[in-house]
Amino acid sequence: MTGLLRNLVLGFGVVAYALRRRLSPGEALTTLRERSGRVDAPRRGGSGPRVLVHGVSVGEQVALRSLVEALAESELRPEMVVSATTTSGVDVARRMHAGRHEVVRYPLDFTWMTNRFLDALRPRLVVLAELELWPSFLAACSRRRIPVVVVNGRLSERSWRGYRRWRRSARRTMRSLAQVQAQSELDRDRFVELGVPAERVLVAPSLKWDAGSAAPGDSEAARSIAAALGIDRSRPLVVAGSTGPGEEEALVGTLPEGCQLVLAPRRPERWEEVARLAPKMPRRSATVGGAEPGAGARVFLLDTIGELAAAYQLADAAFVGRSLVPLGGSNPLEPIAAGVPAIVGPHYENFAQIVDELVAAGGVMVSDDPMGVVAKWMRHPDAAATVASRGRSVLERNRGVSQRAAARILELLDDLPSVGRR
């Protein structure tokens, strides 16, 4: 696909996105302005070459946090800049890196926008999470001889088939990658088949093993959520995180007697829809300003960004969403890091490596009836405690992946020709 055709297709895609999300003209212009490549990223302290680390949204930003710090604290002292695509991703990244690293919005993949973005930042190396391989951006990096590294590299069956349909242009894109840290042997083989030189692709555990930093027991943030919503701490609580369409209704309909449920939908645009599932459902957003909590309620809505990890610390059990329906699943490690027994549905393809390792050790439950599992755990709390303990053991065994990933990236960075501060 030529650059002109690619820009035209992308332009139609931007318009379709604005219409689908029902953005007002003002909102659409603001989104376009933020993603036009106009960035202001002054240096914040690193004395070495500038490194850009990009993750699309909240999940990727949380997974990349330890890697960003491992790179920043290395002997090379690179100047770190973090980028995200979604508004929630930018917000979370700014909270995580406040006062330490600059956070910017990733540009749309129009040629002139990616050029403007790279001209402003002038990174010496770029790190992309998972499969953020935009052709114009990678072509611009290649022209500037900026090495691009992919971490948590993953090619689903659908993505792999899509790239194979555009094999010629895919090979140009893939061939430009300096390093790919793939999540599995299958992912490695797919990257190589699509054109990444075999010597540049290695298999490395997911960075998400390092993403869960919460400790068992509830923090002040967790206690604040409980008090604001009116959660009864004497009754069992299930926290359902990153849920998708159809899951909330199923969970509410099968909630065991005497049990409470916190719903945390993955996408903010679904909050209003989910709030209608239970009359007068207490909402976290309504309590932030000091509104009265909903005493006696059974179902609560966590309709804020960045509080799910704290909410998990309140839970007696956790359901990890987008897995009852075929949406690929979500990261199960946050509740496990909080010492909570976790349940995922049968559709966890996006996290297959992590879930399969946990299942093999008895550290997570896979079920199409999560509330049935919760009811069993209410009768047999020792069984729940065993799952939580085994999950934590697997998590601890896999810690340190970010340091190892950083070491491989630093080898590339150390080999770059000597440059000035930027």
C-alpha positions as a Python dict, from the first residue, in 0.01 Angstrom:
ca = {
    (1, 'M'): (0, 0, 0),
    (2, 'T'): (146, 338, -102),
    (3, 'G'): (194, 616, 149),
    (4, 'L'): (-75, 831, -19),
    (5, 'L'): (-331, 550, -18),
    (6, 'R'): (-245, 464, 343),
    (7, 'N'): (-300, 827, 447),
    (8, 'L'): (-637, 837, 266),
    (9, 'V'): (-753, 513, 430),
    (10, 'L'): (-644, 640, 770),
    (11, 'G'): (-829, 968, 712),
    (12, 'F'): (-1154, 782, 649),
    (13, 'G'): (-1081, 576, 961),
    (14, 'V'): (-1047, 887, 1177),
    (15, 'V'): (-1383, 1018, 1054),
    (16, 'A'): (-1547, 677, 1116),
    (17, 'Y'): (-1401, 668, 1468),
    (18, 'A'): (-1538, 1014, 1551),
    (19, 'L'): (-1884, 915, 1425),
    (20, 'R'): (-1882, 581, 1608),
    (21, 'R'): (-1787, 747, 1937),
    (22, 'R'): (-2039, 1026, 1868),
    (23, 'L'): (-1775, 1290, 1925),
    (24, 'S'): (-1888, 1650, 1891),
    (25, 'P'): (-1700, 1862, 1636),
    (26, 'G'): (-1514, 2027, 1924),
    (27, 'E'): (-1415, 1692, 2077),
    (28, 'A'): (-1308, 1558, 1737),
    (29, 'L'): (-1090, 1865, 1674),
    (30, 'T'): (-935, 1839, 2019),
    (31, 'T'): (-855, 1470, 1964),
    (32, 'L'): (-706, 1546, 1622),
    (33, 'R'): (-502, 1836, 1761),
    (34, 'E'): (-359, 1619, 2041),
    (35, 'R'): (-269, 1344, 1796),
    (36, 'S'): (-133, 1567, 1521),
    (37, 'G'): (227, 1520, 1633),
    (38, 'R'): (258, 1860, 1801),
    (39, 'V'): (440, 1784, 2125),
    (40, 'D'): (643, 1979, 2375),
    (41, 'A'): (870, 1750, 2572),
    (42, 'P'): (1149, 1936, 2754),
    (43, 'R'): (1422, 1728, 2911),
    (44, 'R'): (1358, 1634, 3272),
    (45, 'G'): (1690, 1503, 3398),
    (46, 'G'): (1838, 1209, 3210),
    (47, 'S'): (2183, 1288, 3077),
    (48, 'G'): (2191, 1019, 2809),
    (49, 'P'): (2015, 970, 2475),
    (50, 'R'): (1638, 1012, 2459),
    (51, 'V'): (1427, 693, 2452),
    (52, 'L'): (1058, 689, 2360),
    (53, 'V'): (846, 410, 2515),
    (54, 'H'): (493, 366, 2377),
    (55, 'G'): (192, 172, 2501),
    (56, 'V'): (-161, 217, 2367),
    (57, 'S'): (-374, 234, 2680),
    (58, 'V'): (-393, 164, 3054),
    (59, 'G'): (-293, -203, 3047),
    (60, 'E'): (15, -141, 2836),
    (61, 'Q'): (117, 160, 3044),
    (62, 'V'): (98, -40, 3367),
    (63, 'A'): (299, -322, 3210),
    (64, 'L'): (567, -81, 3083),
    (65, 'R'): (615, 108, 3409),
    (66, 'S'): (889, -116, 3551),
    (67, 'L'): (1068, -123, 3216),
    (68, 'V'): (1068, 257, 3193),
    (69, 'E'): (1221, 282, 3541),
    (70, 'A'): (1476, 7, 3472),
    (71, 'L'): (1594, 195, 3162),
    (72, 'A'): (1596, 533, 3337),
    (73, 'E'): (1804, 403, 3628),
    (74, 'S'): (2065, 229, 3411),
    (75, 'E'): (2422, 351, 3378),
    (76, 'L'): (2341, 514, 3042),
    (77, 'R'): (2089, 742, 3216),
    (78, 'P'): (1865, 780, 2910),
    (79, 'E'): (1609, 1059, 2898),
    (80, 'M'): (1274, 876, 2901),
    (81, 'V'): (961, 994, 2720),
    (82, 'V'): (640, 791, 2747),
    (83, 'S'): (358, 802, 2491),
    (84, 'A'): (5, 662, 2489),
    (85, 'T'): (-281, 663, 2240),
    (86, 'T'): (-599, 669, 2448),
    (87, 'T'): (-702, 943, 2687),
    (88, 'S'): (-719, 697, 2977),
    (89, 'G'): (-372, 570, 2887),
    (90, 'V'): (-230, 923, 2886),
    (91, 'D'): (-397, 1002, 3220),
    (92, 'V'): (-262, 690, 3388),
    (93, 'A'): (86, 743, 3244),
    (94, 'R'): (93, 1101, 3372),
    (95, 'R'): (-4, 987, 3721),
    (96, 'M'): (258, 710, 3722),
    (97, 'H'): (544, 924, 3588),
    (98, 'A'): (448, 1263, 3734),
    (99, 'G'): (748, 1491, 3779),
    (100, 'R'): (987, 1224, 3653),
    (101, 'H'): (924, 1151, 3284),
    (102, 'E'): (748, 1347, 3011),
    (103, 'V'): (423, 1192, 2880),
    (104, 'V'): (289, 1275, 2532),
    (105, 'R'): (8, 1164, 2301),
    (106, 'Y'): (111, 925, 2022),
    (107, 'P'): (38, 1066, 1675),
    (108, 'L'): (-201, 944, 1411),
    (109, 'D'): (-14, 755, 1140),
    (110, 'F'): (-32, 1028, 876),
    (111, 'T'): (312, 1081, 727),
    (112, 'W'): (338, 1450, 815),
    (113, 'M'): (215, 1392, 1172),
    (114, 'T'): (467, 1118, 1246),
    (115, 'N'): (744, 1333, 1095),
    (116, 'R'): (641, 1630, 1309),
    (117, 'F'): (630, 1409, 1620),
    (118, 'L'): (975, 1259, 1566),
    (119, 'D'): (1125, 1594, 1468),
    (120, 'A'): (1004, 1737, 1800),
    (121, 'L'): (1115, 1447, 2021),
    (122, 'R'): (1428, 1332, 1835),
    (123, 'P'): (1448, 995, 2014),
    (124, 'R'): (1759, 782, 1967),
    (125, 'L'): (1561, 461, 2024),
    (126, 'V'): (1191, 368, 2031),
    (127, 'V'): (1026, 89, 2232),
    (128, 'L'): (677, -28, 2129),
    (129, 'A'): (455, -258, 2336),
    (130, 'E'): (293, -567, 2183),
    (131, 'L'): (191, -490, 1822),
    (132, 'E'): (185, -113, 1771),
    (133, 'L'): (342, -136, 1426),
    (134, 'W'): (217, 164, 1230),
    (135, 'P'): (374, 178, 880),
    (136, 'S'): (429, 554, 848),
    (137, 'F'): (579, 580, 1194),
    (138, 'L'): (816, 288, 1136),
    (139, 'A'): (913, 421, 793),
    (140, 'A'): (994, 759, 949),
    (141, 'C'): (1205, 590, 1217),
    (142, 'S'): (1387, 391, 949),
    (143, 'R'): (1469, 706, 748),
    (144, 'R'): (1613, 863, 1063),
    (145, 'R'): (1799, 544, 1156),
    (146, 'I'): (1616, 523, 1488),
    (147, 'P'): (1617, 160, 1611),
    (148, 'V'): (1272, 27, 1705),
    (149, 'V'): (1228, -247, 1964),
    (150, 'V'): (906, -442, 2024),
    (151, 'V'): (850, -576, 2376),
    (152, 'N'): (571, -814, 2480),
    (153, 'G'): (558, -899, 2110),
    (154, 'R'): (245, -1089, 2023),
    (155, 'L'): (80, -1188, 1694),
    (156, 'S'): (-266, -1332, 1741),
    (157, 'E'): (-408, -1563, 1476),
    (158, 'R'): (-619, -1277, 1343),
    (159, 'S'): (-327, -1029, 1332),
    (160, 'W'): (-98, -1283, 1172),
    (161, 'R'): (-348, -1362, 896),
    (162, 'G'): (-402, -991, 838),
    (163, 'Y'): (-31, -924, 794),
    (164, 'R'): (0, -1224, 562),
    (165, 'R'): (-264, -1075, 332),
    (166, 'W'): (-38, -770, 288),
    (167, 'R'): (281, -973, 286),
    (168, 'R'): (493, -737, 74),
    (169, 'S'): (429, -422, 276),
    (170, 'A'): (435, -625, 600),
    (171, 'R'): (784, -752, 520),
    (172, 'R'): (909, -396, 472),
    (173, 'T'): (763, -300, 808),
    (174, 'M'): (888, -606, 994),
    (175, 'R'): (1234, -600, 838),
    (176, 'S'): (1296, -254, 988),
    (177, 'L'): (1260, -374, 1349),
    (178, 'A'): (1588, -380, 1542),
    (179, 'Q'): (1470, -626, 1808),
    (180, 'V'): (1155, -817, 1899),
    (181, 'Q'): (1104, -967, 2243),
    (182, 'A'): (823, -1212, 2164),
    (183, 'Q'): (596, -1364, 2428),
    (184, 'S'): (612, -1723, 2297),
    (185, 'E'): (783, -1950, 2046),
    (186, 'L'): (472, -1929, 1827),
    (187, 'D'): (489, -1550, 1829),
    (188, 'R'): (859, -1567, 1749),
    (189, 'D'): (799, -1792, 1450),
    (190, 'R'): (525, -1565, 1319),
    (191, 'F'): (743, -1253, 1341),
    (192, 'V'): (1022, -1432, 1155),
    (193, 'E'): (784, -1561, 887),
    (194, 'L'): (659, -1205, 832),
    (195, 'G'): (1008, -1074, 772),
    (196, 'V'): (1192, -993, 1096),
    (197, 'P'): (1545, -1138, 1068),
    (198, 'A'): (1557, -1445, 1293),
    (199, 'E'): (1862, -1320, 1485),
    (200, 'R'): (1664, -1015, 1598),
    (201, 'V'): (1377, -1211, 1754),
    (202, 'L'): (1395, -1374, 2097),
    (203, 'V'): (1141, -1523, 2334),
    (204, 'A'): (1099, -1336, 2662),
    (205, 'P'): (834, -1354, 2938),
    (206, 'S'): (561, -1091, 2941),
    (207, 'L'): (642, -764, 3119),
    (208, 'K'): (303, -797, 3283),
    (209, 'W'): (458, -1035, 3536),
    (210, 'D'): (618, -725, 3688),
    (211, 'A'): (310, -506, 3657),
    (212, 'G'): (135, -615, 3978),
    (213, 'S'): (291, -421, 4261),
    (214, 'A'): (15, -422, 4519),
    (215, 'A'): (68, -614, 4841),
    (216, 'P'): (-197, -822, 5022),
    (217, 'G'): (-410, -622, 5264),
    (218, 'D'): (-600, -303, 5196),
    (219, 'S'): (-438, 35, 5151),
    (220, 'E'): (-571, 377, 5238),
    (221, 'A'): (-690, 411, 4876),
    (222, 'A'): (-885, 86, 4907),
    (223, 'R'): (-1043, 190, 5236),
    (224, 'S'): (-1145, 520, 5077),
    (225, 'I'): (-1324, 338, 4793),
    (226, 'A'): (-1506, 110, 5039),
    (227, 'A'): (-1619, 397, 5257),
    (228, 'A'): (-1728, 613, 4963),
    (229, 'L'): (-1937, 341, 4800),
    (230, 'G'): (-2083, 207, 5124),
    (231, 'I'): (-1934, -143, 5087),
    (232, 'D'): (-2005, -363, 5391),
    (233, 'R'): (-1664, -497, 5493),
    (234, 'S'): (-1825, -777, 5695),
    (235, 'R'): (-1979, -936, 5384),
    (236, 'P'): (-1799, -1115, 5096),
    (237, 'L'): (-1703, -894, 4802),
    (238, 'V'): (-1626, -987, 4440),
    (239, 'V'): (-1446, -731, 4224),
    (240, 'A'): (-1502, -782, 3851),
    (241, 'G'): (-1233, -592, 3664),
    (242, 'S'): (-1202, -492, 3298),
    (243, 'T'): (-1542, -637, 3210),
    (244, 'G'): (-1691, -640, 2863),
    (245, 'P'): (-2039, -634, 2705),
    (246, 'G'): (-2270, -905, 2837),
    (247, 'E'): (-2049, -998, 3131),
    (248, 'E'): (-2184, -751, 3387),
    (249, 'E'): (-2542, -865, 3336),
    (250, 'A'): (-2439, -1230, 3375),
    (251, 'L'): (-2246, -1156, 3693),
    (252, 'V'): (-2526, -952, 3852),
    (253, 'G'): (-2780, -1222, 3764),
    (254, 'T'): (-2581, -1502, 3929),
    (255, 'L'): (-2440, -1316, 4231),
    (256, 'P'): (-2459, -1550, 4534),
    (257, 'E'): (-2687, -1453, 4822),
    (258, 'G'): (-2508, -1242, 5082),
    (259, 'C'): (-2231, -1143, 4841),
    (260, 'Q'): (-2144, -796, 4710),
    (261, 'L'): (-2012, -709, 4365),
    (262, 'V'): (-1801, -422, 4230),
    (263, 'L'): (-1819, -382, 3852),
    (264, 'A'): (-1528, -209, 3674),
    (265, 'P'): (-1598, -203, 3298),
    (266, 'R'): (-1291, -177, 3079),
    (267, 'R'): (-1425, 103, 2859),
    (268, 'P'): (-1549, 432, 3008),
    (269, 'E'): (-1808, 476, 2734),
    (270, 'R'): (-1996, 176, 2880),
    (271, 'W'): (-2031, 316, 3233),
    (272, 'E'): (-2381, 457, 3180),
    (273, 'E'): (-2502, 133, 3023),
    (274, 'V'): (-2370, -75, 3315),
    (275, 'A'): (-2513, 166, 3576),
    (276, 'R'): (-2863, 81, 3451),
    (277, 'L'): (-2827, -288, 3542),
    (278, 'A'): (-2919, -231, 3908),
    (279, 'P'): (-3155, 38, 4043),
    (280, 'K'): (-2971, 320, 4221),
    (281, 'M'): (-2635, 147, 4181),
    (282, 'P'): (-2377, 344, 4387),
    (283, 'R'): (-2113, 492, 4157),
    (284, 'R'): (-1760, 584, 4254),
    (285, 'S'): (-1771, 895, 4034),
    (286, 'A'): (-2071, 1023, 4230),
    (287, 'T'): (-1887, 981, 4560),
    (288, 'V'): (-1560, 1149, 4466),
    (289, 'G'): (-1704, 1487, 4554),
    (290, 'G'): (-1839, 1370, 4887),
    (291, 'A'): (-2188, 1236, 4801),
    (292, 'E'): (-2355, 995, 5042),
    (293, 'P'): (-2255, 628, 4989),
    (294, 'G'): (-2519, 373, 4900),
    (295, 'A'): (-2583, 188, 5227),
    (296, 'G'): (-2726, -160, 5183),
    (297, 'A'): (-2649, -194, 4811),
    (298, 'R'): (-2519, -521, 4668),
    (299, 'V'): (-2378, -402, 4335),
    (300, 'F'): (-2142, -105, 4293),
    (301, 'L'): (-1988, 65, 3990),
    (302, 'L'): (-1621, 165, 3979),
    (303, 'D'): (-1650, 428, 3706),
    (304, 'T'): (-1313, 594, 3752),
    (305, 'I'): (-972, 539, 3595),
    (306, 'G'): (-672, 412, 3792),
    (307, 'E'): (-849, 271, 4102),
    (308, 'L'): (-898, -91, 4003),
    (309, 'A'): (-576, -212, 4172),
    (310, 'A'): (-689, -52, 4500),
    (311, 'A'): (-1037, -202, 4463),
    (312, 'Y'): (-889, -551, 4420),
    (313, 'Q'): (-736, -515, 4764),
    (314, 'L'): (-1089, -511, 4911),
    (315, 'A'): (-1193, -831, 4736),
    (316, 'D'): (-1250, -1181, 4868),
    (317, 'A'): (-1250, -1300, 4506),
    (318, 'A'): (-1188, -1140, 4168),
    (319, 'F'): (-1326, -1203, 3821),
    (320, 'V'): (-1103, -1085, 3535),
    (321, 'G'): (-1320, -967, 3250),
    (322, 'R'): (-1346, -983, 2872),
    (323, 'S'): (-1306, -1357, 2914),
    (324, 'L'): (-1665, -1486, 2944),
    (325, 'V'): (-1721, -1340, 2598),
    (326, 'P'): (-1474, -1384, 2309),
    (327, 'L'): (-1275, -1063, 2360),
    (328, 'G'): (-937, -1218, 2439),
    (329, 'G'): (-933, -1170, 2815),
    (330, 'S'): (-758, -924, 3047),
    (331, 'N'): (-454, -932, 3273),
    (332, 'P'): (-517, -1157, 3579),
    (333, 'L'): (-202, -1053, 3765),
    (334, 'E'): (-334, -742, 3942),
    (335, 'P'): (-573, -930, 4174),
    (336, 'I'): (-318, -1208, 4220),
    (337, 'A'): (-58, -951, 4329),
    (338, 'A'): (-311, -825, 4583),
    (339, 'G'): (-338, -1176, 4731),
    (340, 'V'): (-689, -1235, 4591),
    (341, 'P'): (-805, -1566, 4436),
    (342, 'A'): (-886, -1494, 4073),
    (343, 'I'): (-1124, -1639, 3815),
    (344, 'V'): (-1108, -1596, 3438),
    (345, 'G'): (-1353, -1710, 3174),
    (346, 'P'): (-1263, -1950, 2891),
    (347, 'H'): (-1168, -1675, 2641),
    (348, 'Y'): (-822, -1560, 2754),
    (349, 'E'): (-626, -1584, 2428),
    (350, 'N'): (-449, -1250, 2474),
    (351, 'F'): (-300, -1372, 2801),
    (352, 'A'): (-266, -1741, 2719),
    (353, 'Q'): (97, -1774, 2829),
    (354, 'I'): (31, -1615, 3170),
    (355, 'V'): (-299, -1792, 3238),
    (356, 'D'): (-171, -2132, 3127),
    (357, 'E'): (126, -2107, 3365),
    (358, 'L'): (-103, -2003, 3649),
    (359, 'V'): (-350, -2283, 3573),
    (360, 'A'): (-71, -2542, 3571),
    (361, 'A'): (27, -2430, 3923),
    (362, 'G'): (-331, -2406, 4052),
    (363, 'G'): (-296, -2028, 4085),
    (364, 'V'): (-611, -1922, 3897),
    (365, 'M'): (-951, -2074, 3815),
    (366, 'V'): (-1088, -2089, 3460),
    (367, 'S'): (-1467, -2118, 3449),
    (368, 'D'): (-1768, -2014, 3241),
    (369, 'D'): (-1959, -1984, 3572),
    (370, 'P'): (-1748, -1750, 3785),
    (371, 'M'): (-2016, -1689, 4045),
    (372, 'G'): (-2054, -2065, 4085),
    (373, 'V'): (-1685, -2073, 4177),
    (374, 'V'): (-1739, -1784, 4421),
    (375, 'A'): (-2027, -1970, 4587),
    (376, 'K'): (-1801, -2274, 4630),
    (377, 'W'): (-1525, -2058, 4777),
    (378, 'M'): (-1774, -1906, 5023),
    (379, 'R'): (-1843, -2257, 5150),
    (380, 'H'): (-1476, -2362, 5138),
    (381, 'P'): (-1256, -2058, 5212),
    (382, 'D'): (-946, -2278, 5241),
    (383, 'A'): (-978, -2363, 4870),
    (384, 'A'): (-983, -1994, 4782),
    (385, 'A'): (-682, -1926, 5003),
    (386, 'T'): (-488, -2205, 4829),
    (387, 'V'): (-555, -2058, 4485),
    (388, 'A'): (-447, -1713, 4605),
    (389, 'S'): (-127, -1849, 4761),
    (390, 'R'): (-31, -2049, 4453),
    (391, 'G'): (-100, -1753, 4228),
    (392, 'R'): (130, -1534, 4435),
    (393, 'S'): (403, -1799, 4421),
    (394, 'V'): (391, -1806, 4039),
    (395, 'L'): (397, -1427, 4029),
    (396, 'E'): (701, -1406, 4257),
    (397, 'R'): (881, -1671, 4052),
    (398, 'N'): (845, -1458, 3739),
    (399, 'R'): (943, -1121, 3882),
    (400, 'G'): (1239, -938, 3730),
    (401, 'V'): (1141, -968, 3364),
    (402, 'S'): (1155, -589, 3319),
    (403, 'Q'): (1519, -575, 3426),
    (404, 'R'): (1610, -848, 3178),
    (405, 'A'): (1413, -678, 2899),
    (406, 'A'): (1586, -348, 2978),
    (407, 'A'): (1929, -513, 2962),
    (408, 'R'): (1862, -632, 2605),
    (409, 'I'): (1742, -286, 2500),
    (410, 'L'): (2042, -118, 2662),
    (411, 'E'): (2277, -332, 2454),
    (412, 'L'): (2127, -172, 2143),
    (413, 'L'): (2136, 174, 2295),
    (414, 'D'): (2498, 134, 2403),
    (415, 'D'): (2595, 43, 2047),
    (416, 'L'): (2448, 358, 1892),
    (417, 'P'): (2693, 621, 1761),
    (418, 'S'): (2777, 887, 2016),
    (419, 'V'): (2534, 1178, 2005),
    (420, 'G'): (2465, 1493, 2201),
    (421, 'R'): (2219, 1530, 2485),
    (422, 'R'): (1921, 1483, 2253),
}
